[in-house]
Amino acid sequence: MPATDTVSLASEFARALAYDAYTATGKDHQQDAFAAVYEQAALTDAQRELLASFTREMRVIVLSGMWCGDCVAQVPLIARIAEANPDTILARYADRDEHAELSERFKINQGHRVPTVVFMAEDHAFIHALGDRTLSRYRAVASRQLGASCEIPGAGVADDEIAASLQDWINEFERVQLLLRLSPRLRQKHGD
């Protein structure tokens, strides 16, 4: 089955969870880690205004793992983005291992990487997938791991890294929104 099969994407979206239900599946220390980054992640007024301006519905599945450090550093950012326009950005969260078939279809560099974000149109037509890190996150991780020292497991995420990754994710959501708004198929459907 191709990764972009609309029927299976709709089924996976229906099986996935809302953010609070997803994070509740984790152990206490995992929930605490997600909550800490969520509290650190603050949208600016300009970012909230941009996200609120989205008019074309997009459905999003976030493949994740409560055990995953990159997920802790990024998934709460995606939750903040979705909350800024919940009528248009319909985000659901799926454990990578519980959604193994979806994870298999969206491998990155032949691996089951998380987080992986699958963007779809309102009818679950595949638009785009991105994972496992934004450019800002890759730069931050590379500077720690390729430099003189490696990051300490469980270390907090710096505010500037969160802000840069948040902006990267917002840019990706905006890119998908513009793709949806300019889609001839959807413009015809919506008469715009």
N, C-alpha and C positions, 0 to 999 in steps of 0.2 A: 504494500500500500504506500503510495507516495506521501512524503511529508506534508504536502499541501492539500490533501484530501479534505474537502469541506465538511463532509459528514462526520468523519472521525475527529476533526478539530472541534466541531460542535459538541460531540459526545465528551471529549476530554474537558472542554470548557464547563459543561454541565456537572462533571464529576469533581472539578476543582473547588477549592474553598475560598471564602472571603478571608481577608487578611487576619482578623482576630481569631477566627476558627482555625486557620492554618497555624498561627503562632502558638495557639493553645495545645497543639499536638506535641510541642517540644517539652523537654525536661525543664525544671525551674530555672537552672542556670542558663539554658538556651533562650528561654523566654526573656530573662533579664537582659541578656546581651542584645537581643532584637529591640527590646524596649529602650535600652540606653541609646542606641543609634537613632531610633525613631524620635526620641526626645531631642537629640542633637540636631536633627534635620529640620530646618526651618525654611520655608519658602519665603522669598522676598515678595513685596507687594507686586513688583513687575512680573515675577514668575507666576504668582496667583492670577494676575490679570490675563496673562498670556494663556494659561491653561483654561481659565474660565471662558475665553473667547472661542474655544473649540466647539464646533457645531456638528461635525460628522462623528457618529458613534464609532468607537473602536473597541474591540474586545481583545483582551490581553491575558495570556496564560504565562505565569511566571513559574518556571520549573526551578525548584529550590531544594535545599536540605537544611533542616534546623541545626545540623551539626557543622555546617559549612561556614568558614570564616568570611569568604567573599560574599556569601548570602547575607550574613549578619551586617556587613558593611554596605550592602546595596539594596536589598529587598525592602527595608523600611523606607528608603528613599522613593522607591516605586509606589509604595503605599501612600506616601505623602502626596505624590503627583496625582494618583487616582482620586484621592479625597478632595482635591481642588476642583474637580468637575465630575462627580460621581454619576451624573446622568449621561455623560458622553464617554468617559473612560471607565469601561467595565472591566475591572481587573480581578482575576482569580489566581490562586496560588496552589501549586501542585507539588507534592513530594516527588522528587526525581525517581526514587525507587518504587513508589506505589504507582507511578505513571510510566512504567518502564518502556512501554511501546512508544509513547510520545518522546521520551528521552532518547530512545534508539533512533528515531527519525530526525532528531535535531542534534546529532553529535557535532562536536566542534573539534577539529583536528583529530578526528577518529576517537574522541573521548566523550564520556557522559559528563560534560562540564555544567556547573551551576554557579550562579543563576543563568538561565537562558530564558529570554523573554520572546514570546511568540505573539506577534501583532496580527490581528485579523480585522476585516471589515465587519459591519453589522450582521452580515449573513455568514460569517465565519470563513469567508474567502481569505486565504493566506495573503498577507501583505509583506511581512518582513520578520526576521528573527535576529536577535542580538544576544551574544553571551561571550564569554563568561565574566568579562570585566569591561568597563568603559575605558576610554583612552586615559583619562586622568587616573583611574584606579591602576591601570597597567603601569603608568609612569611612576606612581608612588610605590607600588610593589617592587618594580624593577630597581628603583633607587635604593631600596632596603636590601633586596636579595642579591643584586649584582654589584653592590658597592662593598665597602669594607665590613659591613655587619649585616646580619639578618634580623628581621623583626622577631620579637619575643612572642611565642604563641599566647593568644588571649589578650594581647596588648590592645589598648583602646585605639580608636580611629580619630585622627586629628581633625579639628573643625574645618580647616582649610581643605583637607582631602574630601571630607563629606560634602562641603559646598561645591567643590569642583566636580565630583562624581554626580551630585544632584543636578548640576547644570548640564552635564553630558547626557544624563537620562532625559531631562526636559527637552534638550535639543532633539533627541531621538523620537520622543513622543510628538514634538512639533513637526518633524520630518514626515512621520507617518500621517499626522493629521492633514498636512498639505497634500500628500500623495492621495489621500482619500477625497479631499475637497476638489482636487483637480482631475480625478478619475472620470473619464468620459462615461463609463458605465453608471457610476453613482450620480453624476451630474444629471444624466438623463432620467434616472429613477426618481430623483428628488426635484427635478425641474429647475435646477440652478446652473 
